[in-house]
């Protein structure tokens, strides 16, 4: 059974625009590999952070509404943790 989730990710702002786009596409591919579906994406771009994230004072912010099974969310979360260029991420159940 799939559920709706919100996925927020902060990427390394020192990456070039092409590298950021490639990283975003690889994250979307990870979602699809885990039998998920991107419903909506909201790209904020480079913004300052409230505090330093791994030595960076800003990050590239992207937010996704996704649908995925609970087991696949766990697998997806583990894969994102190992993805180079991701400073921070959060997956939450989306309230209806």
C-alpha positions as CSV (number, residue, x, y, z in Angstrom):
1,X,0.0,0.0,0.0
2,X,1.4,3.3,-1.0
3,X,1.3,6.5,1.1
4,X,1.9,10.1,0.4
5,X,5.2,11.5,1.7
6,X,7.0,14.9,1.7
7,X,10.7,14.7,0.9
8,X,12.9,17.7,1.6
9,X,16.5,17.7,0.5
10,X,19.4,20.3,0.9
11,X,22.1,19.9,-1.6
12,X,25.7,21.1,-1.7
13,X,25.6,24.7,-3.0
14,X,29.1,24.5,-4.3
15,X,28.1,22.2,-7.1
16,X,27.6,23.7,-10.6
17,X,24.1,24.1,-12.0
18,X,24.7,21.1,-14.3
19,X,25.9,19.0,-11.4
20,X,22.9,20.0,-9.3
21,X,20.5,19.1,-12.1
22,X,22.3,15.7,-12.5
23,X,22.0,15.1,-8.7
24,X,18.3,16.1,-8.7
25,X,17.7,13.7,-11.6
26,X,19.6,10.9,-9.8
27,X,17.4,11.4,-6.7
28,X,14.3,11.2,-8.9
29,X,15.7,8.0,-10.4
30,X,16.1,6.6,-6.9
31,X,12.5,7.4,-6.2
32,X,11.4,5.5,-9.3
33,X,13.8,2.6,-8.6
34,X,12.0,2.2,-5.2
35,X,8.7,2.0,-7.0
36,X,7.8,5.5,-6.0
37,X,6.2,8.3,-7.9
38,X,6.9,12.1,-7.9
39,X,3.6,13.9,-7.6
40,X,5.0,17.4,-7.3
41,X,8.3,19.1,-7.0
42,X,9.1,22.6,-5.6
43,X,12.7,23.8,-6.3
44,X,13.7,26.8,-4.1
45,X,17.3,27.0,-5.3
46,X,20.2,28.4,-3.3
47,X,19.1,29.8,0.0
48,X,20.9,30.7,3.3
49,X,20.7,28.1,6.1
50,X,19.8,28.9,9.7
51,X,23.1,27.3,10.7
52,X,26.1,25.7,9.0
53,X,25.5,22.4,7.3
54,X,28.8,20.5,7.0
55,X,30.5,23.9,6.8
56,X,28.2,25.5,4.3
57,X,26.2,28.7,5.1
58,X,23.8,28.1,2.3
59,X,22.2,25.1,0.5
60,X,20.2,24.2,-2.6
61,X,16.7,23.4,-1.5
62,X,14.3,21.0,-3.2
63,X,11.0,19.6,-2.0
64,X,9.0,16.7,-3.4
65,X,5.6,15.2,-2.9
66,X,6.0,11.5,-3.5
67,X,4.0,8.2,-3.2
68,X,5.8,5.1,-2.1
69,X,5.3,2.0,0.2
70,X,6.7,2.2,3.7
71,X,9.3,-0.5,3.0
72,X,10.6,1.3,0.0
73,X,10.7,4.6,1.9
74,X,13.2,3.0,4.3
75,X,15.4,1.7,1.4
76,X,15.1,5.1,-0.4
77,X,16.1,6.9,2.8
78,X,19.2,4.7,3.2
79,X,20.2,5.4,-0.4
80,X,19.8,9.1,0.0
81,X,22.1,9.0,3.1
82,X,24.8,7.6,1.0
83,X,24.4,10.0,-1.9
84,X,27.3,12.4,-2.2
85,X,26.2,16.1,-2.5
86,X,23.3,15.7,-0.1
87,X,23.8,17.9,3.0
88,X,20.5,17.0,4.7
89,X,17.2,15.4,3.9
90,X,13.9,14.6,5.6
91,X,11.0,12.3,4.7
92,X,7.7,12.9,6.5
93,X,4.2,11.4,6.0
94,X,2.1,13.9,4.2
95,X,-1.1,14.9,6.1
96,X,-4.2,14.7,4.0
